[in-house]
Amino acid sequence: MININNYFNELLAQRRAINLTLLSTQKNLNDNTQALATCIDLLNDAPPSQPHLLTATTATQVMALLEASFTKDDAESIYQAADVMVILQLMALVNWPKNSSHYPDLVWRLYQHTDVRIQQLAPHFCLYLGQQFAVVEFPLDPRHEVALFNQHLLYLYYQRGLSDALVQQFRHLPGLAELSLLYLDVLTYKGRNFIQIVQQFTRLQYMGTHLFEIFITSLPELEASKLVNMLSATESHTPYVIEVMALSGYSKFIPYLARYMLSAENAAAAFTAIRLLLGQKLDYFMPLDVQFDSDEQAQIQHWQYYAAKLLDAWQNQAVDFSHTQMLDGQAVTMANIDNIIQGGSRLHRKLGLLHRMRLKPNLFTPHFDMLEWRI
């Protein structure tokens, strides 16, 4: 007989893999979500046994089991933070009524916890509940709870709750950390203080974060080019240069990415970037089995060989790269973004949602890790 707990953990590992590959789609993730929810149903129907986070029904039980699942050494913890967020969402979906009074109690307890790893689950939980959960005011002290306060700002951003008046109120809080000011500048970015923001990202070493992704996708072509030039001045910033080229989506970066793909050190990141921009159009230059060769060394050699072909095609205009800004081989328009969100790979969908936040600022856009609530 199958061990439900072991199967559940295997599904969580599968979910992490799904989120990292360019070949998986939202349907793959939804199928995984359905299987996880079925596991919880089976556990609920099983004879009572040792308490488990998956079947907790009260905030008190959740907190006790969360504390038991986290150890001082993250490597020895039962679940990763991303796993816990999936479990919390599933628990609310399967075990708790949609408008349960458990939500405020649980979020409040998470916020008040002394372990910052558990604290930071609170704004994430609110964020992933999306429209299901109203904005709640929490008595945060941004001088001593910087990470928590910043996550709360991100939650307000996704909920379209960062009004001008609230932003000004936050800016005047005494002792506000420089990182919190960076969050406020980026989440309300309208083209002002570009140089200052880039300098803050580099000084605080905060590139490669979700906030950096939001900033990149908010940039027009000229500012994206300036950002590439500023970061290129430091050799160690090459991974972030590639990230800017990929997430901004401007087609003029394609030959530069192809040149990065000629380098073994940068080939994988550059390939992912080009695949994000071109999608299946890349298949014209590089066979699919070559793109995703399981032999790592052979794959790098393939990438280097076909990067030269891609450069030649660009120089000879052998394929249509006429769209100024691209994602998955299509121009970045609202209609195309909606199609990509529905049918693109998980990575394309994530980037599509970020573009949608920019293109439709008054339209609710879920966080890319938010579960589908209708399973």
C-alpha positions in Angstrom: 0.0 0.0 0.0 1.3 3.5 -0.9 2.6 5.6 1.9 0.6 8.9 1.5 3.1 11.1 3.3 6.0 9.8 1.1 3.9 10.2 -2.0 3.0 13.8 -0.9 6.7 14.6 -0.5 7.5 13.2 -3.9 4.8 15.4 -5.4 6.4 18.5 -3.7 9.8 17.5 -5.2 8.1 17.1 -8.6 6.5 20.6 -8.2 9.9 22.2 -7.6 11.2 20.6 -10.8 8.1 21.7 -12.7 8.8 25.3 -11.7 12.3 25.2 -13.0 11.9 23.8 -16.5 11.1 25.6 -19.7 9.1 22.6 -20.9 6.4 22.5 -18.2 3.1 24.4 -18.4 0.5 25.6 -16.0 -1.5 22.4 -16.7 1.4 20.4 -15.3 1.4 22.4 -12.2 -2.4 22.2 -11.8 -2.3 18.4 -12.2 0.3 18.4 -9.4 -1.9 20.6 -7.3 -4.8 18.2 -7.8 -2.7 15.2 -6.8 -1.5 17.1 -3.6 -5.1 18.0 -2.7 -6.1 14.3 -3.2 -3.4 13.3 -0.7 -4.9 15.6 1.9 -8.3 14.2 1.3 -6.9 10.7 1.8 -5.2 11.7 5.0 -8.4 13.3 6.3 -10.3 10.0 5.6 -7.6 7.9 7.2 -7.8 6.7 10.8 -6.5 9.3 13.3 -2.8 9.1 13.8 0.1 11.4 14.7 -0.8 15.1 14.1 0.4 16.4 10.7 0.6 19.8 9.1 -1.4 18.6 6.1 -4.5 17.8 8.2 -4.3 20.7 10.8 -7.7 22.4 11.2 -6.9 25.2 13.6 -4.3 28.0 13.8 -3.0 26.6 17.0 -2.3 23.2 15.4 -0.7 24.8 12.4 1.7 26.9 14.5 2.8 23.9 16.6 3.4 21.8 13.6 5.2 24.6 11.7 7.6 25.0 14.6 8.3 21.3 14.6 9.0 21.3 10.8 11.6 24.0 10.9 15.0 23.3 12.5 17.9 25.6 13.2 19.6 24.1 10.2 17.5 24.8 7.1 19.0 21.7 5.4 17.5 19.5 8.1 14.1 21.0 8.0 11.2 18.7 7.0 10.0 21.2 4.3 11.4 24.0 2.3 9.8 27.5 2.7 8.2 27.1 -0.8 6.8 23.7 0.2 5.2 25.2 3.4 3.5 27.9 1.3 2.0 25.3 -1.0 0.8 23.3 2.1 -0.7 26.3 3.7 -2.6 27.2 0.6 -3.8 23.6 0.1 -4.8 23.4 3.7 -7.0 26.5 3.4 -8.4 25.2 0.1 -9.2 21.7 1.2 -9.7 21.8 5.0 -11.0 25.3 5.7 -14.1 27.2 4.5 -13.4 29.9 2.0 -14.1 32.8 4.4 -12.9 31.0 7.5 -12.2 32.9 10.7 -9.0 30.8 10.9 -7.3 33.1 8.3 -6.8 36.3 10.4 -5.9 34.2 13.5 -3.2 32.2 11.6 -1.8 35.3 9.8 -1.6 37.2 13.1 0.2 34.3 14.8 2.6 34.0 11.9 3.4 37.7 12.0 4.1 37.6 15.8 6.4 34.6 15.7 10.0 35.1 16.8 11.5 32.9 14.0 11.8 35.2 10.9 11.3 32.2 8.6 7.9 31.7 10.0 7.2 35.4 10.2 7.8 35.8 6.5 5.1 33.2 5.7 2.5 35.7 6.9 2.7 38.3 4.1 3.3 35.4 1.6 0.1 33.7 2.8 -1.9 36.9 2.4 -0.3 37.4 -1.0 -1.1 34.0 -2.3 -4.7 34.1 -1.0 -5.0 37.0 -3.4 -8.5 38.4 -3.7 -9.7 35.9 -1.1 -8.2 37.8 1.7 -8.7 41.5 2.5 -5.9 43.9 3.4 -5.2 43.7 7.1 -3.3 46.4 9.0 -0.5 44.9 11.1 1.5 46.8 13.8 4.9 46.4 12.1 8.0 48.2 13.2 10.0 48.7 10.0 13.1 49.6 11.9 13.4 46.1 13.5 11.4 44.0 11.1 12.8 45.1 7.7 12.3 41.8 5.8 8.8 41.4 7.1 7.9 45.0 6.3 9.2 44.6 2.8 7.2 41.5 2.2 4.1 43.3 3.4 4.9 46.1 0.8 5.0 43.4 -1.9 1.7 42.0 -0.7 0.1 45.5 -0.9 1.6 45.9 -4.4 -0.1 42.8 -5.7 -3.3 43.7 -4.0 -3.2 47.2 -5.7 -3.1 48.6 -2.1 -0.1 50.9 -2.4 -2.0 54.2 -2.7 0.0 57.5 -3.0 -1.2 58.5 0.5 0.0 55.2 2.0 3.3 55.4 0.3 3.9 58.9 1.6 3.0 57.7 5.1 5.5 54.8 4.8 8.2 57.2 3.5 7.9 59.3 6.6 8.3 56.5 9.1 11.2 57.1 11.4 14.3 54.9 10.8 13.0 53.4 7.6 15.7 51.1 6.2 17.4 51.8 2.9 16.1 48.5 1.5 12.5 49.4 2.4 12.9 52.7 0.5 14.2 50.7 -2.4 11.0 48.6 -2.3 8.8 51.7 -2.2 10.8 53.3 -5.1 10.5 50.2 -7.3 6.9 49.2 -6.5 5.8 52.8 -7.4 8.3 53.3 -10.2 7.2 55.8 -12.9 10.6 56.6 -14.5 12.0 58.8 -11.7 15.3 58.2 -9.9 16.5 55.5 -12.3 20.2 56.0 -11.6 19.6 56.1 -7.8 17.5 52.9 -7.9 20.2 51.0 -9.9 22.9 52.2 -7.4 20.8 51.0 -4.5 20.3 47.5 -6.1 24.1 47.2 -6.5 25.1 48.7 -3.2 22.6 46.5 -1.3 23.5 43.5 -3.5 19.8 43.0 -4.1 19.9 42.0 -7.8 18.5 38.6 -8.7 15.5 39.1 -6.4 11.8 39.3 -7.2 12.0 43.0 -6.7 14.7 43.2 -9.3 12.4 41.2 -11.7 9.6 43.7 -11.1 12.0 46.6 -11.8 13.4 45.1 -15.0 9.9 44.5 -16.5 8.9 48.1 -15.7 11.7 49.6 -17.9 11.3 51.1 -21.3 13.9 50.1 -23.9 16.2 53.1 -23.3 16.4 52.5 -19.6 16.9 48.8 -20.0 19.8 49.5 -22.3 21.3 51.9 -19.7 20.9 49.3 -17.0 22.7 46.7 -19.2 25.6 49.2 -19.7 25.8 50.1 -16.0 26.0 46.4 -14.9 28.3 45.5 -17.7 31.0 47.7 -16.2 31.5 45.0 -13.5 32.5 41.5 -14.7 30.9 39.8 -11.8 27.5 41.3 -12.8 27.4 39.3 -16.0 24.6 37.0 -14.7 22.5 40.1 -14.0 23.2 41.6 -17.4 21.8 38.4 -19.0 18.8 38.5 -16.6 18.0 42.1 -17.7 18.3 41.2 -21.4 16.0 38.2 -20.8 13.3 39.8 -18.6 13.1 43.1 -20.4 12.5 41.2 -23.7 13.9 43.7 -26.1 14.9 41.9 -29.3 18.0 44.0 -29.9 19.6 42.0 -27.0 19.3 38.6 -28.9 22.8 38.8 -30.6 24.4 39.8 -27.3 22.8 36.8 -25.7 23.9 34.5 -28.5 27.5 35.7 -27.9 27.1 35.0 -24.2 26.0 31.5 -25.2 29.4 31.0 -26.8 30.9 31.1 -23.3 30.7 27.8 -21.4 30.4 29.8 -18.1 27.3 31.8 -19.3 25.8 29.3 -21.9 23.0 28.0 -19.7 21.8 31.4 -18.5 22.0 32.8 -22.0 20.1 29.9 -23.5 17.3 30.3 -21.0 17.2 34.0 -21.8 17.0 33.3 -25.6 14.3 30.7 -25.0 12.3 33.1 -23.0 12.4 35.7 -25.8 12.0 33.4 -28.8 10.0 30.5 -27.4 9.4 27.9 -30.2 11.0 30.2 -32.8 14.3 29.0 -31.4 13.5 25.5 -32.7 14.2 26.9 -36.2 17.9 27.1 -35.3 18.3 24.5 -32.7 16.6 21.0 -32.6 14.5 20.5 -29.5 16.4 17.4 -28.3 19.7 19.4 -28.6 18.3 22.3 -26.5 17.5 20.0 -23.6 20.2 17.3 -24.0 20.6 15.4 -20.7 24.4 15.3 -21.1 25.5 18.6 -19.6 28.9 18.8 -21.4 27.4 17.9 -24.7 24.6 20.4 -24.2 27.0 23.2 -23.7 28.8 22.3 -26.9 25.5 22.2 -28.8 24.5 25.6 -27.4 27.8 27.1 -28.5 27.5 25.6 -32.0 24.0 26.8 -32.6 24.7 30.2 -31.0 26.9 30.9 -34.0 24.1 29.9 -36.3 21.7 32.2 -34.5 24.2 35.1 -34.8 24.5 34.4 -38.5 20.7 34.4 -38.9 20.4 37.7 -37.1 23.1 39.4 -39.2 21.5 38.1 -42.4 17.9 38.8 -41.2 17.0 35.2 -42.0 14.1 35.3 -39.6 11.6 37.8 -38.3 12.9 39.6 -35.2 11.0 42.7 -36.0 9.1 42.9 -32.7 10.8 45.5 -30.4 9.9 43.6 -27.2 9.3 39.9 -27.3 8.2 37.0 -25.0 7.8 33.4 -26.2 8.4 34.6 -29.8 5.5 37.1 -29.8 5.3 40.8 -29.4 4.6 42.0 -25.8 0.9 43.0 -26.2 -1.9 42.4 -23.8 -3.6 39.9 -26.1 -0.4 37.9 -26.6 0.5 38.0 -22.8 -2.9 36.6 -22.0 -2.3 33.7 -24.4 1.2 33.1 -22.9 -0.2 33.1 -19.4 -2.7 30.5 -20.4 -0.5 28.2 -22.5 3.1 29.1 -22.1 5.7 27.3 -20.0 5.9 28.1 -16.3 8.8 30.5 -16.8 7.1 32.2 -19.7 3.9 32.5 -17.6 5.8 34.0 -14.7 7.3 36.7 -16.9 3.9 37.2 -18.6 2.3 37.9 -15.3 5.0 40.5 -14.5 4.3 42.2 -17.9 0.6 42.1 -17.2 1.1 44.0 -13.9 2.7 46.8 -16.0 0.3 46.7 -18.9 -2.9 46.5 -16.9 -2.1 48.3 -13.6 -5.8 48.3 -12.5 -6.4 44.6 -13.3 -5.9 42.1 -10.6 -2.9 39.8 -11.5 -2.1 36.9 -9.2 1.3 36.2 -7.9 2.9 33.5 -10.1 3.1 31.1 -7.2 -0.6 31.5 -6.2 -2.5 28.2 -6.5 -5.4 27.8 -8.9 -8.4 28.0 -6.5 -10.8 26.2 -8.7 -9.4 22.7 -9.0 
